[in-house]
Amino acid sequence: MLEMYRLPPRPDLGHDFRLFESHAQARMEMTTD
């Protein structure tokens, strides 16, 4: 499941992808029971 969030940075997405990746990681940490 985590592999989905560990994709290499794409030049076409650039900064937005980094924000999405950090946001996804934060959500994963918040939702760990």
Long-range contacts (C-beta under 8 A, 24 or more apart in sequence): 2-28
